[in-house]
């Protein structure tokens, strides 16, 4: 059974959810809205330190042969069972799920055991993009010339889910140095001859780059490239974690620890350090012979960051779309109509000839 970490409306007692559009908790029954400070002042909010292993009921193991895992990308094959504390319905979900919604009563179910002790996040960025804006953005995104007509975006977009994805945020310093060959090229014309002169330079650069909160997603179920692509997040809105922000959304706790994700963080940090060193070199071309680096991670924080995710299939081929739930940045690959592609290709090849023929027929030249 999952402990039901819910926030109650101080006015009417109904359950309230985080409202991305209003940037606060809102009650759908009486219409009142509240900040976290107001809820805490009225005793209507549960602080993270109130959740501990003594008052959190554990999940039950599930025979995975009995249940089929979801294909929407949010549930894997390693399943556990909770019970909704509101209606008593059985909830089958992935072991790393930290928050979900009961499909029977619509109650927010936050798995307390997934956000305590080592799994307790330090920070969260609350959702700012409401679902209606996600739907509109997806409709615009999908209306491309080569998108098949039977790709029903209005039906698909309803499956878009708001998910808090776990991230590790790495801070520290990286020292790096490059040995390279710089080349400058000068060309000029003298009489009927064109001359080219190349000058070669031995280049050495070194420096130290301080970095703060480099994000790496900590879920094995999300695509790393996709999570990198929806960056950046605005850290000015990073706030101390409170489980209430998860209410009304899905959430996953990390299943890849900070040590496992460290290599990805180091690669990003060291590539950026190299690029910053290259920016100090003003040559036509720069050929790096050797790059040495040393990264010192001084601090790691655990954060929940907002994303809108959609996994769908079209003609048995999977497609994935994602939106930054804070900034609205949208990424994904749409299916392509092969007939439309062939027509556009023919127009591209023959368009110039056709336009020229029409122009000559009209006596333009």
DOTIKOL-13839 format. One record per residue (C-alpha): z, y, x; residue in three letters. Coordinates in steps of 0.001 Angstrom, whole numbers, plus 500000, padded with zeros to 6 digits. Last residue first. Example, Ala and Ser with C-alpha at 12.3 -4.5 7.8 and 13.67 -1.06 7.14 Angstrom:
BEGIN
        w        v        u   resn
   507140   498940   513670    SER
   507800   495500   512300    ALA
This chain:
BEGIN
        w        v        u   resn
   429310   536209   513655    UNK
   430846   536987   510220    UNK
   427659   535943   508461    UNK
   429446   533988   505739    UNK
   427830   530776   506915    UNK
   428969   531550   510435    UNK
   432573   531978   509248    UNK
   432451   528760   507257    UNK
   431153   526846   510275    UNK
   433846   528325   512525    UNK
   436620   527473   510075    UNK
   435355   523900   509818    UNK
   435037   523453   513589    UNK
   438559   524772   514180    UNK
   440042   522658   511413    UNK
   438426   519447   512563    UNK
   441132   518134   514841    UNK
   444107   519685   513032    UNK
   442644   518986   509625    UNK
   442132   515359   510604    UNK
   445719   515129   511837    UNK
   447003   516778   508655    UNK
   445146   514201   506557    UNK
   446418   511289   508655    UNK
   450002   512581   508447    UNK
   449722   512991   504671    UNK
   448603   509361   504382    UNK
   451371   508188   506719    UNK
   454117   509939   504697    UNK
   456889   510660   507192    UNK
   460585   509830   506731    UNK
   463011   512610   507683    UNK
   465053   512774   510870    UNK
   468452   514500   510908    UNK
   470371   517645   511844    UNK
   472079   520494   509939    UNK
   474261   523334   511284    UNK
   476460   524490   508387    UNK
   479078   526182   510613    UNK
   482309   524442   509551    UNK
   481209   521143   508032    UNK
   478634   520655   510800    UNK
   475934   518752   508975    UNK
   474671   515220   509484    UNK
   471700   513118   508440    UNK
   470917   509471   509183    UNK
   467935   507377   508142    UNK
   467623   503592   507962    UNK
   464277   501851   507296    UNK
   464014   499401   504387    UNK
   461471   501543   502514    UNK
   463849   504502   502673    UNK
   467439   503888   503657    UNK
   470475   506176   503603    UNK
   473381   507290   505782    UNK
   474653   510764   504954    UNK
   477390   512650   506742    UNK
   479053   516047   506239    UNK
   481263   516895   509174    UNK
   484668   518489   509711    UNK
   486605   518118   513010    UNK
   489881   516201   513429    UNK
   491446   516901   516815    UNK
   493178   515062   519663    UNK
   494008   517062   522786    UNK
   493469   516263   526452    UNK
   494755   518382   529354    UNK
   494293   518701   533102    UNK
   491077   516764   533674    UNK
   490009   517236   537306    UNK
   486312   516728   537926    UNK
   484788   516414   541385    UNK
   481147   517036   542125    UNK
   478473   516430   544729    UNK
   474801   517145   544097    UNK
   472182   516263   546678    UNK
   468467   516824   547121    UNK
   467953   519331   544316    UNK
   464375   520623   544116    UNK
   464233   524209   542858    UNK
   461031   525814   541679    UNK
   459981   529449   541322    UNK
   463213   530490   542985    UNK
   466219   532552   541913    UNK
   469197   530233   542458    UNK
   472410   531288   540653    UNK
   471275   529470   537491    UNK
   471189   526203   539460    UNK
   474965   526388   539969    UNK
   475446   526761   536209    UNK
   473209   523750   535601    UNK
   475212   521621   538039    UNK
   478475   522595   536336    UNK
   476974   521804   532923    UNK
   475892   518359   534103    UNK
   479379   517789   535506    UNK
   481113   518715   532251    UNK
   478819   516641   530038    UNK
   479052   513610   532310    UNK
   482811   514012   532631    UNK
   483231   514060   528856    UNK
   481117   510935   528446    UNK
   483125   509176   531153    UNK
   486408   510246   529524    UNK
   485647   508611   526177    UNK
   487249   505299   527193    UNK
   490277   507063   528675    UNK
   490717   509237   525581    UNK
   490913   506231   523268    UNK
   488050   504838   521203    UNK
   489098   503808   517682    UNK
   490016   507339   516639    UNK
   491279   507984   513131    UNK
   488745   508351   510373    UNK
   488730   510761   507476    UNK
   487217   510949   504010    UNK
   487717   514114   502023    UNK
   489725   515244   498981    UNK
   492987   515683   500849    UNK
   492378   515628   504606    UNK
   493609   519228   505026    UNK
   496916   518150   503495    UNK
   497613   515920   506495    UNK
   498537   518976   508602    UNK
   497127   519520   512055    UNK
   497737   522813   513841    UNK
   494701   525033   513506    UNK
   491317   525414   515194    UNK
   489602   528361   513515    UNK
   489018   530253   516792    UNK
   487601   526960   518032    UNK
   484238   527628   516383    UNK
   482464   524290   516559    UNK
   479297   523964   518604    UNK
   477998   521429   517941    UNK
   475914   519489   515409    UNK
   473816   517932   518181    UNK
   476711   516386   520114    UNK
   477793   514496   516984    UNK
   474232   513285   516503    UNK
   473918   512156   520119    UNK
   477180   510215   519876    UNK
   476227   508363   516711    UNK
   479326   507666   514659    UNK
   480897   504234   514201    UNK
   482581   504048   517617    UNK
   484744   507018   516694    UNK
   486247   509284   519361    UNK
   483717   512109   519325    UNK
   483685   514046   522592    UNK
   484523   517756   522583    UNK
   484988   519944   525712    UNK
   488210   521797   524943    UNK
   488299   524194   527898    UNK
   486254   524256   531073    UNK
   486851   525939   534416    UNK
   483864   525767   536719    UNK
   484330   525854   540478    UNK
   481555   526726   542893    UNK
   479099   525592   545510    UNK
   475561   526528   546390    UNK
   473298   525565   549265    UNK
   469588   526280   549491    UNK
   467120   525698   552331    UNK
   464082   527833   551606    UNK
   460374   527100   551431    UNK
   457617   529707   551135    UNK
   454305   528888   549507    UNK
   451209   531061   549827    UNK
   448125   530723   547643    UNK
   444802   532509   548171    UNK
   441882   533032   545825    UNK
   438590   533867   547471    UNK
   435645   535911   546314    UNK
   436974   539128   547790    UNK
   440680   538715   548287    UNK
   442587   537273   545342    UNK
   446334   536713   545310    UNK
   448894   533971   544796    UNK
   452578   533829   545761    UNK
   454761   530740   545312    UNK
   458499   530570   545954    UNK
   460117   527215   546664    UNK
   463831   526402   546891    UNK
   464978   523193   548505    UNK
   468376   521900   547506    UNK
   471910   521077   548513    UNK
   474241   521397   545539    UNK
   477998   521817   545262    UNK
   480527   521113   542535    UNK
   484118   521719   541547    UNK
   485090   520863   537973    UNK
   488179   522211   536251    UNK
   490330   521197   533269    UNK
   490217   520796   529492    UNK
   489130   517846   527351    UNK
   489056   517795   523542    UNK
   488999   514292   522041    UNK
   487360   514111   518633    UNK
   488106   512280   515383    UNK
   485589   512839   512551    UNK
   486803   514366   509288    UNK
   484279   513209   506710    UNK
   482627   515023   503813    UNK
   480237   512635   502158    UNK
   476557   513020   501207    UNK
   475752   510388   498574    UNK
   474714   513055   496071    UNK
   472044   514070   498578    UNK
   470142   510847   497981    UNK
   469405   511373   494300    UNK
   468198   514944   494789    UNK
   466290   513921   497923    UNK
   464190   511333   496114    UNK
   461734   510362   498847    UNK
   458945   509434   496438    UNK
   456841   512428   497434    UNK
   456871   511395   501090    UNK
   457910   514155   503544    UNK
   454929   515346   505613    UNK
   454847   518977   504431    UNK
   458647   519353   504714    UNK
   460942   519841   501744    UNK
   463777   517702   503127    UNK
   465615   520556   504873    UNK
   465460   522766   501794    UNK
   466935   520006   499619    UNK
   469499   519209   502321    UNK
   470659   522824   502518    UNK
   471050   522987   498729    UNK
   473118   519807   498665    UNK
   475299   520955   501566    UNK
   475888   524285   499824    UNK
   477053   522457   496691    UNK
   479323   520297   498859    UNK
   481353   523237   500149    UNK
   480982   524380   503800    UNK
   484275   525613   505285    UNK
   486004   522310   505998    UNK
   489247   522670   507938    UNK
   489305   522559   511760    UNK
   492137   520246   512731    UNK
   494524   520063   515657    UNK
   497059   517877   517435    UNK
   496134   514667   515665    UNK
   498756   511911   515109    UNK
   497260   508547   516083    UNK
   499717   507922   518922    UNK
   502685   508292   516522    UNK
   501487   509045   513007    UNK
   498065   509672   511425    UNK
   496830   506166   510596    UNK
   500167   504926   509197    UNK
   500036   507692   506608    UNK
   496854   506452   504995    UNK
   495825   509426   502867    UNK
   494639   508540   499379    UNK
   493224   511401   497332    UNK
   493173   510420   493661    UNK
   489798   510119   491953    UNK
   491224   507622   489442    UNK
   489045   504547   489922    UNK
   487060   505369   493070    UNK
   490252   506187   494964    UNK
   489371   508755   497595    UNK
   489682   508228   501352    UNK
   491850   509198   504299    UNK
   492695   507720   507710    UNK
   490097   504956   507875    UNK
   490397   503044   511163    UNK
   490926   499624   509596    UNK
   487913   500042   507338    UNK
   488516   500044   503615    UNK
   489423   497941   500610    UNK
   491403   499877   497991    UNK
   493203   497963   495255    UNK
   494002   500057   492199    UNK
   497639   500913   491478    UNK
   496853   504126   489592    UNK
   498610   506794   491684    UNK
   499945   504833   494662    UNK
   496459   503508   495364    UNK
   496945   500135   497017    UNK
   495736   499397   500511    UNK
   493673   496558   501955    UNK
   492208   496166   505434    UNK
   488679   495565   506702    UNK
   487085   495076   510111    UNK
   483442   494907   508959    UNK
   482886   498644   509083    UNK
   483249   501381   506513    UNK
   481937   504926   506791    UNK
   478316   504198   507655    UNK
   477064   504110   504072    UNK
   476364   500375   504177    UNK
   479792   499336   502918    UNK
   481373   496086   504023    UNK
   481149   492992   501838    UNK
   484376   491415   500764    UNK
   485648   487843   500524    UNK
   484448   486768   503951    UNK
   486411   489682   505392    UNK
   489726   488089   504401    UNK
   491804   491240   504289    UNK
   495005   492146   506122    UNK
   497514   494229   504200    UNK
   498202   497861   504981    UNK
   501594   499232   505864    UNK
   504042   501340   503868    UNK
   505008   504574   505524    UNK
   508593   505750   505208    UNK
   510081   504215   508372    UNK
   506922   504579   510440    UNK
   507052   508321   510197    UNK
   505613   511104   508082    UNK
   507987   514053   507780    UNK
   506814   515304   511181    UNK
   503349   515883   509747    UNK
   504658   518374   507162    UNK
   504488   517428   503498    UNK
   503599   520326   501251    UNK
   505025   521398   497879    UNK
   508362   522681   499163    UNK
   507743   526160   497789    UNK
   507647   527799   501232    UNK
   505492   524938   502506    UNK
   502968   525468   499745    UNK
   502861   529229   500300    UNK
   502446   528806   504061    UNK
   499640   526305   503545    UNK
   497782   528810   501392    UNK
   497631   528406   497640    UNK
   495187   528553   494729    UNK
   495735   528687   490965    UNK
   492997   527517   488586    UNK
   495298   525714   486147    UNK
   493598   522333   486184    UNK
   491325   522273   489247    UNK
   494164   523411   491510    UNK
   493067   524953   494791    UNK
   494222   524584   498391    UNK
   492762   527247   500690    UNK
   489506   528337   502311    UNK
   488034   529372   498939    UNK
   484714   527597   499528    UNK
   486211   524705   501466    UNK
   488796   523933   498773    UNK
   491501   521588   500084    UNK
   492800   519562   497175    UNK
   495519   519932   494567    UNK
   497279   517261   492532    UNK
   498652   518526   489242    UNK
   502220   519846   489048    UNK
   501418   522885   486907    UNK
   502384   525932   488983    UNK
   503618   524438   492258    UNK
   500363   522404   492420    UNK
   501159   519109   494103    UNK
   500026   518138   497590    UNK
   499432   514490   498321    UNK
   500440   512061   501027    UNK
   500168   508880   498988    UNK
   501621   506202   501242    UNK
   499093   503455   501313    UNK
   500000   500000   500000    UNK
